Amino acid sequence: MTDYPYAKSFTIHRSLPDHGASRAEVLGQLRAMATEEDSFWETGKCSGTMYCGDHDHYRFMNEAFGMFAHVNVLQRDMCPSATKFEAEIIAMTLALQSGDSARARGDDPCGLVTTGGTGSILHAVLAYRDHAASARGVTRPNVIKPETAHPAFDKACHLFGVELRRAPVDPVTTQVDVDWVRDHVDDQTVALIGSACNYGYGTVDPIAELSEIAVSQGIGLHVDGCLGGFILPFGRELGYDIPAFDYAVEGVSSISADTHKYGYAFKGSSVLTFRTKALRNAQYFYLTDWSGGKYTSPGIEGSRSGGLLAATWAAMVCLGHDGYLDYARQIFETSFAMQEAVTAHRELRLMGRPTFLFSFTSDDFDIYHVNDFMRTRGWRFNGQQYPNALHMAVTRPQTQPGVVEQFTADLAGAVDYAKEHAGETPRSGAIYGGVAGGMTAEADEFIRAVMADMLDGQSALPPA
Ligand SMILES: Cc1ncc(COP(=O)(O)O)c(C=O)c1O
């Protein structure tokens, strides 16, 4: 049983306090928790999740957020600024995605700002489903995704009654098997998915080849750039070998790109762009005969905070093209230096040809032995399965001086440790590793308990 968070430091609120606490007291508690938790990733030893890590930038965005946090952007008559923010966030994003090339072909690229990567993917799947229903009379829609594409696609298909076909990937390149995709398209397929890049391996699917299938079959191609959308374009500009994955590729019909990742905005924002307004507009929902009035909202959410739009816009305008390019340069250089530290060990192997995010495994021992050792040195990687591998998404905290050197030294120690313990079962393997024999009733119960715990901390909540 874990301890209920901060049970020893602060009161546990099971109902509203009888009398409100002072603002200073509340802020003091929040500050204590934030400071303790920030110290975890400020070392640069935590993969992904903290993309920016610059507290000055956070303070600046908080100021922008604070001016509009209380505003509901659904009521645009009261906040014309929200239209400026949203339109310009979309325009700035499209400019990074060869939106001009779509315009030159006579398309009308557009977008919407959502609450995150999953939000963008949900909206995309909904748009493909509803567009295909009205344009092609599709009644049993299916989507084909590479196995490596994010589970948000599985979630979207589950929620919207769309069949999901999972295409295998090449075990060496980690890219989708394009022939399999071609063979599994039918008259009910509404879209193909490709990642640029995928979460697991940081590799980019063959978007040009997927595009050929999409064009020849008259179906959509969504590129999931949730992770790479705000860094890979700058990587290409820096000369790294990254193939085109945006609207310059004819068949690409929508792209998700998360401002709350390498866009360095606050959590809760992502941009979903479309090649055509017809596709975006297909997911609109409105109710004109409701007693409460005529209801319209351009996306799945109802009320949204103006603060997130303002802070996202502020981040993009303040960093500018040269700011993003500079951060990308530092991140790519750091990632490749860390990859060299990995490949210096003949026992370790990189998965595919990664970019700013890499994943590695071993054919000599269970890679979770490396994880076990690295954890004792404060490192936090994301664990993968089939095969077991460790993944490191390089973000700005890793670009601090000394982090690569520390990684290199700790990794050498970890490889020695792994060799010594190769015959044993790694401790962290139980948490991350593949479930042999598939999902059991016990594993299902455990996963449900973990999710419930996130919401109510039940297993650790001390008795009242
Ligand atoms: C490639 C990719 N797509 C989609 C998502 C989902 O994004 P979110 O967690 O913001 O919903 C992620 C998250 O890491 C991702 O890496």
The ligand as an SDF file (V2000), in Angstrom:
LIG
                    3D

 16 16  0  0  0  0  0  0  0  0999 V2000
    2.3080   10.1130  -30.9320 C   0  0  0  0  0  0  0  0  0  0  0  0
    1.2760   10.4660  -29.8920 C   0  0  0  0  0  0  0  0  0  0  0  0
   -0.0090   10.6110  -30.2690 N   0  0  0  0  0  0  0  0  0  0  0  0
   -0.9680   10.9200  -29.3830 C   0  0  0  0  0  0  0  0  0  0  0  0
   -0.6780   11.1100  -28.0560 C   0  0  0  0  0  0  0  0  0  0  0  0
   -1.7840   11.4270  -27.0820 C   0  0  0  0  0  0  0  0  0  0  0  0
   -1.6110   12.6920  -26.5550 O   0  0  0  0  0  0  0  0  0  0  0  0
   -2.2630   13.1640  -25.1790 P   0  0  0  0  0  0  0  0  0  0  0  0
   -1.6050   12.3680  -24.1010 O   0  0  0  0  0  0  0  0  0  0  0  0
   -1.9430   14.6090  -25.1520 O   0  0  0  0  0  0  0  0  0  0  0  0
   -3.7220   12.9130  -25.2360 O   0  0  0  0  0  0  0  0  0  0  0  0
    0.6490   10.9840  -27.6270 C   0  0  0  0  0  0  0  0  0  0  0  0
    1.0030   11.1420  -26.2180 C   0  0  0  0  0  0  0  0  0  0  0  0
    2.1160   10.9520  -25.7960 O   0  0  0  0  0  0  0  0  0  0  0  0
    1.6460   10.6440  -28.5650 C   0  0  0  0  0  0  0  0  0  0  0  0
    2.9240   10.4910  -28.2090 O   0  0  0  0  0  0  0  0  0  0  0  0
  1  2  1  0
  2  3  1  0
  2 15  2  0
  3  4  2  0
  4  5  1  0
  5  6  1  0
  5 12  2  0
  6  7  1  0
  7  8  1  0
  8  9  2  0
  8 10  1  0
  8 11  1  0
 12 13  1  0
 12 15  1  0
 13 14  2  0
 15 16  1  0
M  END
$$$$
